[in-house]
Amino acid sequence: MDIVFSQVDYCYMVGTPFEKVALKDFSITIPSGSFTAVIGHTGSGKSTFIQHINGLLRPSSGTVQVGPYTIKAGEKKVDLKGLRKKVGLVFQYPEHQLFEETVEKDICFGPINFGLSKEKAVQRAKELMPLVGLQEELLTVSPFQLSGGQMRRVAIAGVLASRPSVLVLDEPAASLDPEGRENMMNLFHDYHKTQKTTTILVTHHMEDAAKYADQIVVLHNGMIEMIGGRELIFERASRLNEIGLDLPKSVRFLQDVKTQFNLKKVPMEFDVKGTSDFIGELFKKKGE
């Protein structure tokens, strides 16, 4: 489903001394089936933006459209249940959302609440367990007896069980070690490709934005600072630094190589193989 924000403003705590504008004249179109990364420093508006997508927040002015669902400032008639069935939101610490007696009940809660029969919900839970890297035997176990990583995977399965058309990920790999983060991100990317979801990833990890996203959106002070492909975004290194953001490690490394060897140009590589291939060729030429 396409997602369209049209001149959206959002203000917290209106009419109080703590009033704060979090989004200002915010307009963006996210195409159906795309993978979009959203980056920005703390307080740039990232979480406010994504909470409008499933109606957790409503615009102070402007319009948000998610497929057939329209949320317009001042209008209360919105099918939020239908919208939230289509938009799955994975919070930064999804394991904090667990509450049921067993893993099976926790995963089935959303689909049953959206009208799916218990039998079909249980079948989905069984299908999702290997997808998120868990054994089916854990379905009868209390989620609170699991490790932190397992609890997170159960919570994610609970979101995926409703088969959302839009998947919104708010720092889903927070606090995980590098291997755990890579496994988690690969899980979401594989799901995105197989289910053809519209996926939005909020992240502080530039490497994840560069590796997985079709387009990157940079937010600053509640407004869109940049939008485009990874090459376009990371070419503007000086501006990114000005607003508190950094380049992916591989890009930073190659920029250092450019300076060290007084090169006119270096490629913009986003993975270890591409970077190592370039370095290998560089030393080969230096040795000739």
Buried (B, 14 or more C-beta within 10 A) or exposed (E): BBBBBBEBBBBEEEEEEEEEBBBBBBEBEBEEBBBBBBBBBEBBBBBBBBBBBBBBBBBBBBBBBBBEBBBBBEEEEBEBEEBBBBBBBBBBBBBEBBEBEBBBBBBBBBBBEBEBEEEEBBBBBEEBBEBBBBEBEBBEBBBEEBEEBBBBBBBBBBBBBBBBBBBBBBBBBBEBEEEBBBBBBEBBBEBBEEBEBBBBBBBBBBBBBBBBBBBBBBBBBBBBBBBBEBEEBBBBBEBBEEBEBBBBBBBBBBBEBEEEEEEEEBEBBBEEEBBEEBBEEBEEEEEE
